[in-house]
Amino acid sequence: MRATDVMIGGKRALVAGYGDVGKGCAFAMRGAGARVLITEIDPICALQACMEGFQVVTLEECVGEVDIFTSATGNFKIVTLEHMKKMKNNAIVCNIGHFDNEIAMEDLEQCPGIKVENIKPQVDRFVFPDGHGVIVLASGRLVNLGCATGHPSFVMSCSFTNQVLAQLDILENCTKAKKYKNDVYLLPKKLDEKVAALHLPSLGASMTKLSKEQADYIGVKDMGLAEFGRKELTLAEHEMPGLMAARKEFGPSQPFKGMNINGSLHMTIQTGVLIETLAALGAKVRWCSCNIFSTQDHAAS
């Protein structure tokens, strides 16, 4: 909507992939009034889509009838040149999965006779020799970053809090307790639970507490999640409460003091808060961002 000013209500929208990202896209499209179709290769995900009321199809059987195509698979060449040749005039194509090869951009750009009309930054209309065209957003790259401002602050707070707690876990179990070897480890579930618990107060949520008998009955050690729910956190008026809480909890002890942390990530206000948090924990932070389209890069630099 922000990129094209097209009304979504009444449009037919196809979402390729019904994983975590695809589910969010499908519900967002339906919430805006679109009639949503899903493509899937996984029978479980396909069944989930059906049970949520979405129609599961193949792209080939409906390519000429869809108004908005969104690829959210993590695979490549989901939307091919042949697909785009068969799309209706001014169909909108975008990718929110991973790299720009989910849409066959290289094939599209090299198609004989193709003409490119730049409508505005990050919005291009590719016109085929027969006169019909398709509108590609963000040059086939991640549309939420190219045509919007990325993830909401609250979502990035969850992500960055997880990273900070993961580094604290590595610090404890690698350099101090010597439990970790030089290997790749899956983050313990307790860290995910703590991240979630740190964010609940800002949403006005109150955790139900298990009694010892209830905890014993279901085999939850130390009453499980309830131990985190008992924390009293003051996170008022912060859009990234998890990082604020981590800064408050670990800041005085300066666990990262003397450490150099180098990072390369899309520079936004949210990554700026992450940098400030790492610095508040004692680290010396160097950050590199290469997104020339973000005006926030210059302000953050």
Secondary structure, 3 states (H helix, E strand, C coil): CCCCCCCCCCCEEEEECCCHHHHHHHHHHHHCCCEEEEECCCHHHHHHHHHCCCEECCHHHHCCCCCEEEECCCCCCCECHHHHHHCCCCEEEEECCCCCCCECHHHHHCCCCCEEEEEECCEEEEECCCCCEEEEEHHHCEHHHHCCCCCCHHHHHHHHHHHHHHHHHHHHHHHHCCCCCCCCCCCCHHHHHHHHHHHCHHHCCCCCCCCHHHHHHHCCHHHCCHHHHCCCCCCCCCCCHHHHHHHHHHHHHCCCCCCEEEEECCCCHHHHHHHHHHHHCCCEEEEECCCCCCHHHHHHC
